[in-house]
Amino acid sequence: MLTLMKSPWKSLSVFFPAYNEAEALPGLLEHSSEVLGGLGLEDYELIVVDDGSSDDTAKIVETCAAKDSHIRLVRHPKNMGYGAALSTGFAAAKYEWVAYNDGDGQFDLADIVRFYEPSQRADVVLGYRRQRQDHFGRKFNAWLWGQMVRVILGLRVRDLDCGFKLFRTVRVRSLGSLGARGAVISAELLMKLKMAGCVWEEVEVEHYPRKGGAPSGANAGVIMRAVRELVWLRRNLRRAGLKRVS
C-alpha cells in the first residue's frame, strides 16, 4: 500500500466524471484506491460518474468494483454533459469532504496531500495546473474562456476549469441543484459558493498527458453551448440578486 502523509479529514469521497474513458480507468482506479487507502482515513469512496459512455467505461468500473468495495458506479442513461456529471457526483458523495478529479488520468490523486493545509482554513480548495499538458489550441481556448468569465461575471481564479477540486460536502450541498450542464458548471459552482460566503484557496497541482480517450472541449457544439450557458448564468444570477465577485 502506498503510504502518504496522514489526512486531517475523517472521510473523503472522490468522484471521476468520465465519458469514454475505458482506456484510462483501470490504472486510474487502481492507483487512486491505493492513494486513498494510504491516507489513514476512517472511510472513503471512489465514484465513477459514467456520462452515457459508448465504450466499455461502465463494464470496467463494475469489474473494478467487484474487487474493491470502495469503488462504485453511477451512470447517466445518455450523455448529459460535464456539468451534469459534476452535479451527479456531488449528489452521490457520502462523506465529509468531496473531491473531483477528471477521469482521463491527467491528474495524480496523490497530489491531494497538497490540499491538507489550506483545507484547515477554507471550505474549498482549487487546484491549478503548474504546467498544462495540452496542445496550444486547447490552452488558448481555456485562456479565452477564463477571460470571458472574468469580464462577464467578475470571477477571478487562476485555473477556472482545472479538474481537481476539493469541497466541504455540506457547503456544496447547501447550494441546492446546479443548472449548468456544460462547461459553465465551474463558474456557476464558484459564483454560488462565493456568494454563500465560502472561502477558497488555490493550490498548484501537476498535470500529465492524457492516458487515453479524446478531449471534447474544443468541439464547436460544446463551445457554443458554453457561450449560451454563460449568458444564461449571468441572467439567472442577476435575477437572484447576486452581484459580481472578485
Secondary structure, DSSP 8 states (H G I E B T S, - for coil): ----S--SSSEEEEEEEESS-TTTHHHHHHHHHHHHHTTT-SEEEEEEEEES-SSSHHHHHHHHHHH-TTEEEEEESS---HHHHHHHHHHH--SSEEEEE-TTS-S-GGGGGGGHHHHTT-SEEEEEESS--S-HHHHHHHHHHHHHHHHHH----S-TT-SEEEEEHHHHHTT------STTHHHHHHHHHHHTT--EEEEEE-----SSS---TT-HHHHHHHHHHHHHHHHHHHHTT-----
